[in-house]
Amino acid sequence: MNELAGKLRLKLEQLVDEFVVTGVKAPEVLSMIEAEIENMKSLYDRDPDPAEDPDVLDEPANDWPAAS
Protein backbone atom coordinates (compact mmCIF):
# COMPACT_ATOMS: atom_id res chain seq x y z
CA MET A 1 0.00 0.00 0.00
CA ASN A 2 1.46 3.33 -0.99
CA GLU A 3 1.54 6.37 1.28
CA LEU A 4 -1.49 8.06 -0.30
CA ALA A 5 -3.62 4.92 0.01
CA GLY A 6 -2.56 4.59 3.65
CA LYS A 7 -3.59 8.16 4.41
CA LEU A 8 -6.92 7.63 2.67
CA ARG A 9 -7.58 4.44 4.59
CA LEU A 10 -6.84 6.17 7.90
CA LYS A 11 -9.27 9.00 7.06
CA LEU A 12 -11.95 6.48 6.05
CA GLU A 13 -11.46 4.54 9.28
CA GLN A 14 -11.82 7.77 11.27
CA LEU A 15 -14.98 8.65 9.33
CA VAL A 16 -16.52 5.24 9.95
CA ASP A 17 -15.55 5.38 13.64
CA GLU A 18 -17.16 8.82 13.97
CA PHE A 19 -20.53 7.33 13.05
CA VAL A 20 -20.06 4.00 14.82
CA VAL A 21 -19.61 5.74 18.19
CA THR A 22 -23.02 7.37 17.65
CA GLY A 23 -24.64 3.96 17.28
CA VAL A 24 -24.63 3.32 13.53
CA LYS A 25 -23.37 -0.14 12.51
CA ALA A 26 -20.09 -0.13 10.52
CA PRO A 27 -21.54 -2.02 7.50
CA GLU A 28 -24.32 0.57 7.31
CA VAL A 29 -21.79 3.41 7.29
CA LEU A 30 -19.74 1.66 4.63
CA SER A 31 -22.84 1.22 2.45
CA MET A 32 -23.63 4.91 2.78
CA ILE A 33 -20.03 5.78 1.85
CA GLU A 34 -20.24 3.49 -1.21
CA ALA A 35 -23.50 5.12 -2.33
CA GLU A 36 -22.05 8.60 -1.87
CA ILE A 37 -18.90 7.67 -3.80
CA GLU A 38 -21.06 6.50 -6.73
CA ASN A 39 -22.96 9.79 -6.57
CA MET A 40 -19.73 11.77 -6.53
CA LYS A 41 -18.37 9.78 -9.48
CA SER A 42 -21.39 10.64 -11.61
CA LEU A 43 -21.13 14.32 -10.62
CA TYR A 44 -17.45 14.41 -11.56
CA ASP A 45 -18.21 12.64 -14.86
CA ARG A 46 -20.66 15.42 -15.73
CA ASP A 47 -18.51 18.32 -14.49
CA PRO A 48 -14.96 17.46 -13.41
CA ASP A 49 -14.13 21.03 -12.38
CA PRO A 50 -17.19 23.15 -11.59
CA ALA A 51 -14.95 26.07 -10.61
CA GLU A 52 -14.12 26.55 -14.30
CA ASP A 53 -17.80 27.04 -15.29
CA PRO A 54 -18.24 30.37 -17.08
CA ASP A 55 -21.79 30.76 -15.67
CA VAL A 56 -20.48 31.06 -12.11
CA LEU A 57 -19.82 34.67 -11.20
CA ASP A 58 -17.15 35.57 -8.70
CA GLU A 59 -17.97 37.95 -5.88
CA PRO A 60 -16.85 41.50 -6.63
CA ALA A 61 -13.75 42.68 -4.85
CA ASN A 62 -14.11 45.28 -2.14
CA ASP A 63 -10.54 46.42 -2.39
CA TRP A 64 -11.17 49.77 -4.06
CA PRO A 65 -10.10 52.83 -2.03
CA ALA A 66 -13.57 54.06 -0.97
CA ALA A 67 -14.68 50.61 0.27
CA SER A 68 -13.39 51.08 3.79
Secondary structure per residue as TSV (DSSP state, phi and psi in degrees):
chain	resnum	aa	ss	phi	psi
A	1	M	-	360.0	128.5
A	2	N	-	-79.4	173.9
A	3	E	H	-62.7	-41.8
A	4	L	H	-63.9	-43.4
A	5	A	H	-63.9	-37.4
A	6	G	H	-64.5	-41.3
A	7	K	H	-65.8	-40.6
A	8	L	H	-64.7	-43.4
A	9	R	H	-60.9	-42.7
A	10	L	H	-60.8	-44.5
A	11	K	H	-63.8	-41.0
A	12	L	H	-64.4	-41.5
A	13	E	H	-61.6	-41.7
A	14	Q	H	-64.4	-40.0
A	15	L	H	-63.7	-46.9
A	16	V	H	-61.8	-45.9
A	17	D	H	-59.3	-36.9
A	18	E	H	-58.3	-38.5
A	19	F	H	-85.3	-32.1
A	20	V	H	-63.2	-39.5
A	21	V	T	-67.5	-16.8
A	22	T	T	-90.7	-0.9
A	23	G	T	110.5	-2.9
A	24	V	-	-82.2	138.8
A	25	K	-	-72.6	141.8
A	26	A	H	-55.5	-44.8
A	27	P	H	-61.3	-32.3
A	28	E	H	-66.6	-43.9
A	29	V	H	-62.6	-44.4
A	30	L	H	-62.4	-38.6
A	31	S	H	-64.0	-40.2
A	32	M	H	-65.9	-38.8
A	33	I	H	-63.9	-44.7
A	34	E	H	-59.3	-44.4
A	35	A	H	-63.9	-41.0
A	36	E	H	-69.0	-35.5
A	37	I	H	-63.5	-43.0
A	38	E	H	-61.2	-41.4
A	39	N	H	-62.6	-44.5
A	40	M	H	-64.3	-39.0
A	41	K	H	-59.6	-45.3
A	42	S	H	-66.9	-36.4
A	43	L	H	-64.8	-41.9
A	44	Y	H	-69.6	-31.6
A	45	D	H	-63.8	-38.7
A	46	R	H	-76.6	-37.3
A	47	D	-	-149.8	87.2
A	48	P	S	-62.4	-26.8
A	49	D	-	-142.2	84.2
A	50	P	G	-62.9	-19.1
A	51	A	G	-67.2	-20.7
A	52	E	G	-88.8	0.4
A	53	D	-	-64.2	128.4
A	54	P	T	-70.6	-19.6
A	55	D	T	-75.4	-15.6
A	56	V	-	-86.8	119.0
A	57	L	-	-91.4	137.1
A	58	D	-	-78.2	154.0
A	59	E	-	-67.8	141.5
A	60	P	-	-68.1	148.4
A	61	A	-	-78.8	141.0
A	62	N	-	-107.9	42.7
A	63	D	-	-107.1	15.6
A	64	W	S	-78.5	155.6
A	65	P	G	-56.4	-37.3
A	66	A	G	-84.4	2.1
A	67	A	G	-72.4	-23.0
A	68	S	-	-96.4	360.0
